[in-house]
Amino acid sequence: MENVIYIVGIGPGEEAYLTGQAKKVLEDCDVIVGYTVYVDLVKAFLPQKEYMATGMTREIERCRLCFSLATSGKKVALVCSGDAGVYGMASPMYEMLSEYEGVELEVVAGITAANSGAAVLGAPLNHDYCVISLSDLLTPWESIEKRLQAAVMGDFAIALYNPSSRRRFDYLKRACDILLANGADRSRACGFVENIGRKGMKATVCSLGELREKEVDMFTTVYIGNSESFIYKDKLITKRGYK
């Protein structure tokens, strides 16, 4: 189809985690656009493609580049880690779409970190759960705090994205303190997975009290169980509820 931009979730980045649909779209397109890190991941298994990359905080520029390429007749794929509709580039592309008459968008689903990491840990999200990013780059911390409070009050299992960075080195500790202050017990079952689906992947299970003292980075996804979650050997399990 002409003048279609495919917004492709590539999962954690390794070829094995790519869906069949995503792989076919990437193979068929003329040019692949994305954040530098994600472009390098795709290059590892599709080195022959044309690539265009922009750095962090240049998301709007990246979107407009895709529209420019599409209107010039190129078959374009914009790649995102995980799923493009989960903290990804699908929404900014749709927000701009009205400016580019004749261009269509198609989102190609990918495996988001909450799900790929959950598979490593066992079954931490096997009942009602929510996903919360601790990054306050685009969301005020006051809003993040309210969402954490609501999540623990609703007894959701929680997946935390962007739990820490050089600038936000204490945000995971702050999040744990909010959960503890709103009814979560220090013994609540938790876990985290580093570098999901990539070299150096490591899974850890711990209590909420222990999690508070852990040092993690931006390539880590954190899981906090609900009140009935438990740890079995090296796995984090949230009960489905069957008797």
N, C-alpha and C positions, 0 to 999 in steps of 0.2 A: 504494500500500500504506500502511495506517495505522500510526502509531507506528514509522516507520522513519526513522532519521537517516542521511543520506547524507554520507559523509566524502569531500570532493571535492578532488582534486589539480588545481590550476589551471595547472600548469606555471610558466613564468617570469612570467606575469601578463598578457601581451598576449592579446587575443581570438584571434589567429591561432594561438597555441600551445595553445588549449583543445581537448580532444577533443570529438567530436560527442556522446558520452554525457554528458560533464561539462556541456556547454552545455545539453543538454536537461534534465538534473536541476536546474540552477540556474534555468532558465526556469520549471520546473514547481513549484518549492518556494514556500512562503509567506514564509519568513524565512531570511536568510543570515547566519551567525555566523562570526566569525574575528578574527584579529589585525588591528589597525587598518590596517597597511600593505596587507595582502592584501585586506581589505574595500574599501579605496579603489581598488585595481586592478580589482576586479569591478564596482564602481559605474560605472567609465568606460564599460562597454558594457551594463550592466543597471541604469540609474539609477532605474527605477521600482520596484525591489524594496524590501522592508523589510530593514534591516540592524541588526545588533547587534554591537558590537566591544569587545574588551578589549585592554589593552596587553601589552607583553612581561612575562614571568614570571608571567602570570595564566592559564596554560594550564588548570589544574585548574578554576578558576572558569568558564572558557569551556566546558569539557566539561559541567559540571553545568548550565550555562545551556541547553545543547542538550537535555539530558535533560528538564529542566523544561518547555521549550517543546514537546517531543515528547509528553510525557504530558498536556499541556493541549490536544492535538489539532492542533498546527501541523505542517506539512510542513517539516522543517528540513534545511538543508545547512550543514555545517561546512567551511569552505574552508581549504586549506593551500597554500603555494607548492610547486612541483614535484609530487612524489607524496606522498600522505598517509601511505604506509607506509615512507618513507625520511626519517628524522629528522622525522617528521610527527606528526599527532594521532591516527592510527589506533590505535596501541597503548594510549595512556592511556584512550581511549574504551572499548576492549575490556576493559581492566582494571577499569573501573567498571560494566560492563554487568550484572553479577550483582546489583547494587543496585537495578536498575530493571526489574522484571518486566513483561513485555509489550512491551518496546521491542526493536527489532531494528536492527542496523547493516549498512550496505552501503558498502563502499569503492569509490570511483570513481577509477580509475587516472589519473595525470597524468604529464607528462614531467618527470622529475627533472633537476636542474641538471647532473649528470654527463653525461647524454645530450644535452641541448640544447646545452651548451657544447662537447661533443665534436664535434657536427656543425659548429660554427663553426670549430673548429681542424682539421678534416679527419677523422682516424681514430685518435685517441690511445688508444682503448679497444677496439681491434679484436681483441685476444686476451684471455687471462685478466687480470682486473683486480680491484682492491678499492677501496672508498670509505671514507675515514677522515675524521672530523671532528676538527679541532684545538681545538674548544671544550672546555674542562675545567669548564664550568658543571655538567654532569651526569655527566661521566666523569673520574676521576682522571687527572692527567697521566701517572702511572706506567703506566697501562693504554694510553694513547695511544702512549707511547714504545715499549711492547712490540709494539703492532700495526704501527708504522712499521718496527721492526726485522724483524719477521716478513715484512712485505710486500717489503722489499728483498731479504731472504734468499731468498724464494720467487720473486724476479724478476717480480713482478706490475707491470703498469702501475698507477698510482695516481691517483685523483681525490681531492683534498683539499677538504673543505667547511670553512667558517668559519675561513679561514686566519689572520685577524688581526682585531683590534678595538682600540679605544683602550686598553683594559686589557691586552690580549694583543698589544701591538704587535710583539713579537719572536718570536712563536710560529712563524711560517713559517721564519725563520732557524734556530730551534732544530730544527725538523723536518728541514730540509735538512742540518744538521750530523749528525743521527742517521743519515740515509740515507748520507751520505758516510763516516761512521765504520763503517758496516756493509757496505761494499763497493761502493757506487755511485760511479761516476767523476764528476768535476766536469764532464765534457763531455756527460753524459747529456742527451738531448733532453727538453725540458720546454716548458710553455706555460701561459697562463692567460687567462681570459675575464672581463671586467668587465661587469656589468649585462646579463647574458644576456637577450636578447629584449626589452630595454627601451631607452629613450632613452639614448644615450651608450655603447652596447655597443662594446667594443674588445677585440680579440684580440692577444696577444703571444706569440711563440715565443722561447725562450732556452735556454741550457745550465743545468744544475743549479747550477753555480758562480755564474752570473749571477742565477738565481732567488733565491739566498740573499740577495742584496743588494736585492731588489725590495721596494717598499712597496705592499701591497694592502689591501683592506678586506673587510668581511663580505659584500659583494655581488660577490665575486670567487670563481670556482672555479678551482683550480690543478690542472694535469695533469703528472704525472711519468712519463715513458716507462719501458719496461723496457730491458734491456741492448741490445736490437736496434732500438729505436725510432729514428727519424731525422726531421730537419727537411728539408722540401722547399719552397723558397721561403718562404711564410708559413704553412705547414701542418705539423702534428705527426702523424706516421704511426707506428703500431705494426703490425708485420708480422703477417699472419694465419698465415703459414707455408707457403703454397702454393709449390711448386717450379716 
